[in-house]
Amino acid sequence: LISVKNSNKDPKSAAGEKGDDSSKEEPWETALKTTFIDVEVGEFQGHKVSVWDLLHSKYIPQENRKELLELYQAGELTLEQVKTVVSTIVTKAE
């Protein structure tokens, strides 16, 4: 009975944690959403665009996005480095 109760609690607490996580942003995610770049090419030309929006734009291939986010989350890339890489990719894409 104890193991049954434990196994019943685990999915609920896991689901509860997932629900909590979706309502709270990670600090790294907030930083990407609140850091803006002046973009001089493409559909963003003349606008300040968040690093987050650029990362999720058509200009950044999914595997590049995944790699950049993983490196940034791991602390291997700084926010400035992510900004530089993203703006370079967008510029080259145009």
N, C-alpha and C positions, 0 to 999 in steps of 0.2 A: 504493500500500500504506500509506503514511503516513497519508493522509486516511482510509482505511478503519479503521486502528487508532485514530485520533483519534475518529472517529464511534462506534466501539465503546466507547471509554473514557467518552465523555460521558454516555451513558445510565446506565452503571454508577455513575459518580461522582455523577450527579444522583440516582439511586435511593439511593445510599449516604448522600448528604446528607439526603435526605428521611427516611430511616430514623433518622439521628442527630437530626434536628430533632424528630421525634415523641417521642423519649425525653427530650429536654431541654426544659424549659419556658422561655419567654421571661420576662425579669424583669417585664415589664408584666403578663403573664398570672398569674405567681405573686402579684404585688401584689393583683390582683383576687380571687384565690382565698383570700388570707389576710387580707383586710380585711372585717370584718363590720359589719352594720347591724342595729340593733334595728328590727324591723318590727312595726307596730301594727295591721295589717289583713290580711284574707284568710287563706289557709292557713298563712302564716308568722307569724301573730299571736303575740306573746309569745316569739318565738325570735330568736336572732342568726343571720343568714343572710349568707353571703358575697356580695360584690358580683357575683362570677362567677355564682353560682347564681341570683341575682335577674335578672341580664342574660339568662340562658337560661331564665327561667321563662315561663309563659303570659302574664304581665302585660306583657312587653316585646315589641312587634311586631318581627319579624325585621329590617325595614328600619331601625328605631330602633336595634336592637342593633348592626347593622353600622356605622351611622353613628357611634355612640358609641365603638365599638372602634377605628374608623379615626381619629377625632379624638384619642382617648387615646393610641394608638400614635404618632401624629404629634406628640404633645406639645402639642396645641392645647387639650386639657382636662387638668386635674390630677385626681388620684385623688379628691380631695374634691369636685370638680365632678361627676365621674361618680357618686359616691355620692349627691349631692344630686339629680341628674337621675333616677337609678334609683329612689330612694325616693319622689320626687314622682310619677313615672309609676305606680308600684305603688299608692300611696295614692289617686291619681285613678281608677285602674282599679277599685278597690273602692268 
